[in-house]
Amino acid sequence: MTRAACYAPALRREMTGRALPEFRAAVRAALAAPLDGSLTARFVAPCVTALVVHADAGDELVAGLSETIAALERVGVPRGRQYVLLAGDAAPGDAARRVNVLRDALGVPVLVHEASRAGFAAGRLPDGSALELDDELREAEAIVVLASIAPEHGGPWHAASLLCPGACTALTRSAVARATSGDTGVAWGWVQAAEREAPIDLIVWWDASGIVHAASGRVALATWASGDARAREIH
């Protein structure tokens, strides 16, 4: 087993009362030793931290958020300076129904991304157009992403696209869709370019077999893009 990976075998089955503690332990182990540097080195101040997740969050994501919030507290980021942003493509009504459940479970503010809402320019995309992120991220001093990369959830792209285009305005989403339509290689390039403009300090992800990893956005995206390119060469 590699450093920063922990295996929760019960995740191969449907998440149950027994499997959930194993998953929580796997997340704790990954957060204790990220692939490219400790949380202490990464979070050197009590930064306002946005935890960006898919709006269709399941029990495992709630557990992952709970462990991540606690880990950030331990390295000096108070719970009061953390909040969750529900992003991705879930229907707004579905996301809204999750807010109270998550807020009660986590004890932090929970917000819902709306692509139609005004955003702010966090940088530039490869075509020169603005990278407009949800205005709820304007005050964030650090960004953390949590997601499954299991095939049934869309693989690594499920996590990689969560910030861009998942938490972007409709204008930016349209620009990304036009430029990357039908070309996976271009899509990965754009997502990596967006991350350079709006860095993701930490991504926590898990696959269908129960392996949990943690790393910076730069490292995670490069790893996934390389793996996707090799798969396309084979096929």
Protein Blocks (a to p, Z undefined) as FASTA:
>chain_A
ZZhiacdfklmpccdfklmmmmmmmmmmmmmmcfbbcfklmmmcccdddddddfkbcfkl
mmmmmmmmmmmmmnopafklgccddehjddfklmmmmmmmmmmmnopacddddfkbccdd
fbdcfkopacdddfklmmpcbdcddddfbfknopjmlmmmmmpmmlgcfklmmmmmmmmg
opaklmmmmmmmmmmmmccfbdcdddfkopacdddfklmmmmmmmmmmmmmmmZZ
